[in-house]
Amino acid sequence: MFKIYLSRTVSPGIGIHLPASIEEIRDAYAMLNGTDTIPLETATAYIVSSVPNMYPYLYEVPVTKHTLEELNYLAYRVEWTGLAG
């Protein structure tokens, strides 16, 4: 499981645990998008994971719907293989 924190430069962030349902991902994205008028592309994701060496690869990943879907898929795969502590 990953814990992800989506953050904007001018507003509070939103936390979500992955893997998550499609609805949870959409809700988090919509909440983050509605936090201010600056384009969502300025948001970044901060990921906490028990998978070794994951942090440097996923530090400050730009947030898009595609990125969230990909991170969610990765979280499902990690959970399925038992790599996450």
C-alpha positions, -999 to +999 in steps of 0.1 A: +000+000+000+011+035-008+002+066+011+001+095-013-002+132-004-013+155-033-002+190-027-007+224-044+017+253-039-010+277-025-034+254-008-036+225+017-030+190+003-052+159+001-041+125+014-052+092-001-042+056+003-034+035-028-046+012-041-079+030-042-112+027-061-116+047-093-142+068-074-117+076-046-091+087-072-117+108-091-128+124-058-093+132-047-084+147-081-116+168-081-110+180-046-075+190-054-086+207-087-112+227-068-088+241-042-077+272-062-076+288-096-040+279-104-038+250-130-037+216-115-005+208-133+013+228-106+004+201-081+028+174-070+024+140-053+045+130-023+045+092-019+052+071+012+058+034+007+075+005+024+090-006-009+127+000-008+141+028-029+107+039-041+108+074-027+136+088-049+118+077-081+084+091-071+094+123-052+073+153-064+056+135-093+034+159-113-002+152-107-024+142-136-053+118-139-030+095-158-003+097-131-028+088-104-041+059-124-006+046-130+003+050-093-028+032-084-020+003-107+015+001-093+001+000-058-022-029-068+008-048-083+029-042-052+001-054-029-005-084-051+032-095-051+035-089-014+064-064-017+048-038+005+055-045+041 
